[in-house]
Amino acid sequence: MQNVNRMSKTKNQSKSNVEICNECGRDVSFGSGLFINRIVDLDDYKIRKMMNKPFPEGEYICRECDEKLNKIS
């Protein structure tokens, strides 16, 4: 038996925390091995979408992608 607790969302309620890198799409949640070095992306979904992020639903950037981005700029 599966016990799933889901809350309904309202229009003004933000999306739940999506723990993936918005550059590469890798999992950065606890236990993934990338959790400790992840960086919070403070841009919201609309801004990330406008910036053409490959995974705009992701709310973090992993260490490897951050290093690549810092080399480019």
N, C-alpha and C positions, 0 to 999 in steps of 0.2 A: 504494500500500500504506500502510495506516495503522498506526503504531507506538504502541500505547497501553500504558502501564505502570500497572497498577492493583494495589493491595495489598488483600488481604481485611481486613475489619474484625472485631474481636472485640467482645464485649458492652461491655467497659470502655473501649474506644478511642473517643475523642471524634470527632465528625464533622469532616470536613476543613474548612478555613477557607473560609467562604462570603463572598465579597467583594461583598456588596450591602448597601445601606442597609436597615435593618429597619423604617424608617418609610415610604419611598417605593418601595423595590425596585430603585432604579437601581444600575447597576454602578459600584463604587468601586475597581475593580482598577487596577493600573498601566496607564497608557495611556488611561484612561477620561476624564481631565480632572478627575476628582473625587478622585483618589488622594491628593494632597498635603494636602488639608484634611479628610480623613475622620477620624472619632473612633471609637476602639475602644469597643464596648459590652461592659462586663465582666460583664453578666448572662448566665447560661447560657440555653440554648434553653428549658428549662422555665419559667424566670422570665419570659422575653420572651413566651412563650405565655400565661402567667397574666396578664400585663399587656396582653393583647390587641393586641400589635404586629401590624401588617398583614403583615409579612414576618419572622416570628420566627427563621427560619433565617439571616438576615443578621447578621453579627457586627460591623457598623459602623453609624454614623450619618453621613450626608453633611452638609456645612456648612450647606446651605440648610435641611434639616430641623432641625438643631441650633439654628439661629437662630429658627425658628418655635417650637420647643419652649421656648426661653428667653424668648420674648415672652409665651407663655401663662402661665408660672409666675412 
